[in-house]
């Protein structure tokens, strides 16, 4: 069975675009969570003003494939001029218990 992939994404909204960024993500959450292999896709409000996405995918393959899904293509297109680029992504895998 493939190993689950957990990803943390830091979004730094440009001045005046924070509310739009949050609203767009919230609007697309149901569609994103329906993408094959998505186990979790949650938006967090970081105390410094950034936004953090916590994603969990059934495998790295599912995570990579989601970049071509319509809701993600829309998200990337509509946020291209509203968040600092490049977006910071941390692809992580659970460390086995000793």
TAKAJO-V5634 format. One record per run of one state. SS is the DSSP state (~ for helix, > for strand, _ for the rest). FROM is the first residue (numbers start at 1). TO is the last residue. Records with the same first field share a line. If there is no record, write none. Layout:
SS->FROM-TO + FROM-TO
This chain:
_->1-4 + 12-12 + 14-17 + 34-37 + 46-50 + 58-59 + 69-69 + 80-82 + 84-87 + 93-98
>->5-11 + 13-13 + 38-45 + 51-57 + 83-83 + 88-92
~->18-33 + 60-68 + 70-79
